[in-house]
Amino acid sequence: MKNMSKGLKRRLGLALLLVISLLISACSPTKEADVKSTTASANEPYKIGAVLDISGNSSSLGVPERDTLLMMVEKLNSEGGINGHPVDLTIMDNKSDETESVLAVKTLIEKGSLAILGASSSGTSMAMIKTVESEKVPMISLAAASSIVEPTSDRKWVFKTAQSDIVMISKIISYLKKNNLNKIAFLYMNNSYGDNGKKALTAAVKNSGISIVAEEKFDANDKDMTPQLSKVKASEAQVVIVWAIPPSASILTKNFKDVGLTIPLIHSHGVGNQKFIELAQGAADDTLLPIGKLSVAQQIPDNDPQKKVLESYIADYAKKYNSEPNSFGGYAWDAFNLLVSALEKAGPDREAIRGELEKTQGFVGISGVFNMSPEDHNGLKEDSAVLVKVDQGKWKLIE
């Protein structure tokens, strides 16, 4: 009995030591466990959301933007992401609809997106502003209207990459003065993009010696602008300026030739893609427009600071999609890279990301060299644009 008692005591002692050892191990993780925990934290994805006009009236804008973002996030993640963090990009289609834009941006914010890219057009971008401002989430629009980022006192969280309408109108005004064209007809879409174009043009011609002798508007879904153009033909207009996007911009261009107008036709940068030319069915030749330098990258001087960036984007896009990119894809390229640059410095902190975006200086992008500030959330001036002409279905640099 004594020996059995001693054996039992020995076994109980060993069992007790094992229990104590396990308890100590549970309370004190090994260095290996610490490494695994740290690694998991370091590889936490950075969530980014994008709301784009992939279908609907503005799809000619949203599709190249989507394709550009998909290409870029794939490339970034293959190279290690942002400081070791992969980027988790969710793209939502707003169907070129303002209500759908609001629903999409709310969904992305609820899913934890650190920032929002989009939307593609001015109206869908404007629709999202109230949400991102109230939720304090940085947003980088890909649209043109100045009112998207102005006044900055009411747009603390909103930035944009497309040149503002006033920048492009300044380019047009310079051309008009140089060619002694002082009586203009203005036609514009009945939406935020068109309204902002009208506002900017009205302000630009004031005290300039240039007058608007005819003004007509049309809806994005209109299939015939002949009535408006017939009124223009009967006016004293020496030049027609149009503020619209395809497909209506293309239909108007065809109607312009059909009614026999021979005065210069100047479009906005809203038609800066090959789709505009294709939909115009041969009528786009001789059309003028101010646009970013991407479409004429091979024609700009070699010492232009943007040239290498433009050529690199063109090569990457052509390799991926076997086609050439356009200005709208360029707006997405700029937005994505501006956000990546901010995330590299700020990390996953929305307020810090917003602050870094606002401090952007000398960022060489597709749309120009960006210099932002608390007073300027676009950061592009007139030197970001060139004047081009459609010549035999291709873009030709004029000045």
C-alpha angles and dihedrals in degrees: 000000000000092000092047090050091052091048091049091049090050092052092046090051092051091048091051092051090051092052091049091048092052092048091052091048091051093051095043113048117208123249088253091058090049091053092051091049093049092047092052090051093047091053095051106135121245106231117219127177130206128193111195138173093240096152132025129043095331098047092116085068101039101047097061089043091054092047092050093050093048090051093048099047090049091052094045094050092046087057095051103276123246111335088331095316117117116223117241105203121190116190120196127191114227091189088231087289126130096214091050088051092057093048091048096049091048090052092050093048091049088053090057103259111174091209141359127232117202165322110218100218133043097247096050090045093050090051091061098049098086091053098048092044093051093044093042095232121148114245128190111196122206093206134099113229112116090218090069089076102019131127093025089202086071095033102054093143099037128091133162141202106202115092110261118253091246090058091054094043089054087056090051093047090053089054093048093051093047090053097040094243106151106154114070139179115212123203121180145171117262095241141078094287093052095041092052090048090053092048093050094045093048090053093044096053094048109116090356099108089246119115134193105231097174132026127183135166134201138185125256090243096050114125099194130037095175094115092056093045092048088059090049090051090055092051131081092253116145094189138017121224118193128194108196147098132235138313093031092038089056093047090051091050091054091046089050090062093039094059090049100248111163102175118106117287116209122188130190126248086267088091095052098129138080090248089072091056094045094049092049088065097221096321096102096079113118092019112140127211142161111241144156118276098256097091091054099033093135091052100053121090119276091237093060106118091225098053099089092044091050094048092048092052092047091051094047093048094046091050092050101040106016091235139085122267123234137211093275092057085047091059088056091047090054095046094049094048094045089053093046090051090051093047091051089060102031105034120206095334116117095202092049091047090053090050093051092049090052091052094054110138130173095357106164107214141158095268096044143290107313122220110171131181140168086276097044122046094173102048099196128120135190092281088070089071137066131191115245138179129210105242118181090335095311135099115256124191112237102170 
